[in-house]
Amino acid sequence: MNILAIETSCDETAVALVLARKNSFEVIGDFVSSQIKVHAPFGGVVPNLAAREHLKNLPLLLKKLIKKHAISSKNIDLIAVTQGPGLIPALLIGTNCAKALAYTWKKPLIGVHHIAGHIYANFVGENSKPKFPILALIVSGGHTQLILMKKHMDFKIVGETLDDAAGEAFDKVARILNLGYPGGPIVSEIADEHKKNTSCKILGTKYQLPRPMMNSNNLNFSFSGLKTAVLYVVRDNLQILKRKKSKAALCAEFQQAVIDVLIGKTIKAAKKYNPKTILLGGGVSANRALRTQLGEAIKKSFPNTKYHLPNTRYSLDNATMIAVAGYFQHKSAKNQKKFLNNWKNLEADAGLKLK
């Protein structure tokens, strides 16, 4: 099955052509256009600017993909597009484009949940065949969730953030420390350069940030208070903003606090649900410290449990993951014919629920 996929949920415009063969996937071609420079002056993504960039870039990327791989209605079997969640102005560009293609080419069209895409990014690669039941830790700028899957396209959210997502907290801490945008990768890079400490030493004083909800009786997260704790440290020690070592120490402590909570909750969930596979997904899954430490924790507590990571190329928003999720969604449907005229019914949904 040849799948053409489109992703425009936030600030990356992405297209991909993926060949599916018996649950294995060959990425024939994929292109991503980033909007970092456009949104950097504002310190965050501006929805209408994002939509404008998608409107400009999506036709160019599609034309490039179609020309390079001689794509036509004769050799495409399925069109997949991110339906939600995300920024509605951005989602509308991708979904309307996909609907137009599906109508013109008379092809089945599938609307994919963005988080499902991040989960199925783990299925890309020669040895990427996670075994069920699966416990997925999804960490991104907009989501932090623990999701249990007993079979394909069967999602049960067992834990989620009550306020800020982990990736959002990274970006806000970067803003507090005047580190620029996008903040997450910058904080991580500075933190990784700093030597590991059990406590944060700022201006000669040891300081340890809280680990929110680490010992709560549920599997939920909260990162808003952690971000605020960083704000108070800086407010009471403004010299931090002028001292590189102090900034690095604070970044390291903040990153470790987030990682400790993410790992603690994942291990707690694994003890409760006994999965055969634990996988990591979302933009923050590119964080080297998180990837390494989660793997070590799983190996120590569950030596017989498989640990899956996406290629960092597919950690950030991309269309390949949407194609793979679309494939399994099509395969799992009781009535596959319903997708043939789906261009009539599919609508972008900024608050789309994972079902």
N, C-alpha and C positions, 0 to 999 in steps of 0.2 A: 504494500500500500504506500503510495506516494502522498505525503501530507505537506501542504503549504500552510505555514503558520504565521500569525501576526501578533505582536505584543506592543501595546501603547498605554499601559496602565498608569505610568507616572512620567518619568523624564528620560526614558530610553526608547527610541524607536527601533524595533527589531523585526526582522523577517527571517524565515528559515524554510528549507526544503529537507524533509527527513524521509528516509526510506525505512519502513517497518517490515521486518521479516521474523515471524514467529516470536514476538516479544523481544527481539533484538533490533537495534536502531543504528542506522548509518546516516550521519549528518552529511548530506550531499553539499549543502551550502547554507551559510547563515551570515547575516550582517546586522550590526548594531551601530546606531548613531547616538552618541551621548550629547546631553544638553548642559553639561556642567558649566561651561563658560557663560551660557545664557543666564543661568539662575544664580551664579556665584555673587554678583553684585547685591542680590537681595537676601543672601544668607539662607536660602531655602527655595523650594520649588513653587513657582507661581503658576497655578493651573491654566490660566488662559494663554500665558506665554508657552507653556508646555504643549498645549493644543496647537498653537500656531506653528511650532517647530515640527510637530508630528505631521501636520498638513503639508509642510514643505518637504520633509525628509522621506515620508512613507512612499510616495510615488517614485522617488529617485531610487530607494533601496529595492522596491519591487521590480522596477525596470531593470536594475542591475542583476538581480537574482534570476529573473525570467530570461534575460538575454544570455547570461553565462551558462545556464543549464537547459536552454531551449524548452522552457515550460510553456505548456498550452493546455487547453481543455482536454486534450487527448491523453495526457500523461499525468494528470492530477486526479487522485481518488477522493481526497477529503481536504476541506479547508477548516482550520482551527484558529480561533481568535480569543484573546483575553476578554471575557465579558465583564469581569469585576473581581474583587473590589478594586478601587483606585480612584483617580481623579476623573469625575464625569466628563469634563471637556476633552480630556485626553482619550478616555475610553471610547467616546463617540467617534473619533477619527478612525480608530482601528476597526471597530465593529461595523461602521457604515461602509468602509472599504471592503471588508470581508463579505458583507451582504451583497455588495455590488458584483464582486467576483463570483460568488455562489449563484447569483441570479443569471449572470451572463454566461457562465460556463455550465450551468445546470448541474452543480455539484452539491453533495451534502455539506452542511455547515454545522460546526459544533462550537458552542460558547464554553470556554474553559475558566474555571475558578483559578485566580492567580496563585493562591496558596497550593492548590493541587499541582500546579506547574512546578513550584519549588520542591515539592515532594518528589515528583517524577523526574526531576533533574538527576536524581540518584540512579535512574534506570538507564542513563546514557553511558555507554562504554562496554567493552567486551565482557568484563567480569561483573557487570552491575546487574545482579539479579537478587535483590533482597528477598528474604524468606518471611512469610507471614506466620504469626502476627507481627506487625511492625509498629514501633513507637517512633514517631517523628518529632524532632525538636526543630521548629521553624522559627528563625530569628532574623528579623529584618527591620527596616525603618518604620514600618507600619504595623507589624505583627510580632508577637512572641507567644507561641502556642505549643502545647504538647498534644499530639494527635495520635490516636490509636486506630490502626487499620487491621481488620481481620481478613480482608480480601481487597481486590482492586476496586477503587472508587467507593469504598466504604469508610467513611470518616467519622470519628467520634472525638470531639475536643474534650480532653480530660483536664486541661489546665490552660490558662491564658492570662495575659496581663490585665490588671484592673485599671491601669492608667496608661503611662507612657510605654511604648515598646522599647526593647533594649537598643535597637539601632537609633531610635529617636533620641534616647538619653545620651548616646555617644555624640550625636550631632549638637545637642544642646550644651553639653560639657565643652565641646570644642568652641562653641560660641562664647561661653563664659571665659574661656582662656585665650580668646582672640587668635584662634589657630586657623581660621579660614573655613571654606566650604569646598567639598563635602567634608564634614568633620570626622566621621567615623574612621576612615582609613588613616587620617592624620593622627588621631588620638592613639590608635593601635600601633602605628609606626613608632611614635615617640615612646609609648609604653614598652614596646618590645626592645628598644634600645636601652632602657633603664634596667639595671640589675634587679632581679626578683627580691623583694623584701616582704617580710611578714607584716610590717607596718610601714606607713608612709612618713618619711622624715622631711618636713618642710621647715625651712629656716631654723634648723637645729632642733625642732620639736617633733616628737613622734605623733603621728595622727593616723587613726584607722577609721575608714568609712564604714557605715553600717552595711549589713547584708539583709536587705528587706525581705520579710516573709520567709526567711530561710527555715525557720522552725514552725511555721504554721501547719495546721492539720490538713491543708488542702494542697493542690498542685498548681495554684495560681501564682502570678508574679506581680511585682510592683516596682517600678523604677523611677517614679516621679520624685519620691523622697530622697533617693540616692543622688539624683541630679541637684536637688535643693541643698543637700549636705555639701556638695562640691561648691555651690554658690556661696554658702556661709563661710566655708574655709577661705575662699578667695576674698570675700568681703572683709573678713577679720585679719587677713594677711595680704594686703594689696601688693606687697613687694613680690609676691609669687609671679605676677604678670611680667616682672622685669628680670626674673631669674630662671634661666633655662633648666637648671637642675631641679628646681622646685616644681616647675611645670611638669617635667618628666616624671618626678616622683608621684605627683598627684594623678597624672594620667595612668601610671602603672597601678596605683592603688584602686582607682576607679575601675579600670579594666578588670582587675582581679576580683573586685567585688561583684561585678556583673557575671563573670565566669563562674565564681563560686555558687551563686544563686542558680544559674542555669544548670550547672552540673548537679547540684544538690537536689533540685526538683526532678531532673531527669532520672537520677538514680532512684529516688523515692517512687517515681511512677513505674520504673522497671521492676522494682520489688513487688509492686501491687499487681501489675498486669503480665509479668513474665514474658516479654516479647522474644522472638527469635532473632529479630533485627532491630537495632537502634540506628536511626539515620538523622543526619543534620541537613538543614536546608535554609534558604533565605540569604539575603545579602551579607549578613554577619557571619555566615558559615565560611566566608573567606578569611576570617580572623584566624591567624596562625596559632595563637595561644589557645583559643577555644578549641580548635580542631585537635590539637595535641593533647590538651588536658582532659577533654571529654573522652578521647580514646583511651588514655591511661586509666581513667576512673572506671570505664566499662570493663577493661581488661582485668582490673583488680577485683571488681565486685561481681562481674558476670563473664568469666573467661570463655564460656561456651556461646555467648551471644555475639552475633555478627555486628560489626560497626561499619556503617556506610557513610561515605562523604561524596559530595558532588565534585567534579572537576571545578576548580575555582573559576574557570571560564563560564560555567553555568550556575555559579552562586548568585551573581547579579542578574537583573532582569534580562531575559533573552527569549527568543521565539522557539528555540529548540525544545525547551521544557514544555512549552504550550503544545507543540506538536505531539510529544510523547504522551502527555496527559490526555490530549484529544483522542489519540489512538485507543487508549484503554477505556475512555469514556464511550467511544463508539462500540468497542468490542463488548463492553458490559451491558449495553442497552438491550432491553427485551425487544424493542421495536426499532430497528436501525433505519427503517424507511422514513421515520419521522424527521430525520435530519435533512432529507432531500429538499424539502421546501422550507427549511428553517429560516431562510432569508426573510420570510414574511413575519416571523414571530420573535426572532432574537433581538433583544434590546440591551444596551449597556446598563449595568447596575452597579453604582458606586458602593452600595452596601450589600453586595451579593453574599449570601450565607454559604458556608461549606456544608454540603449535604452528603 
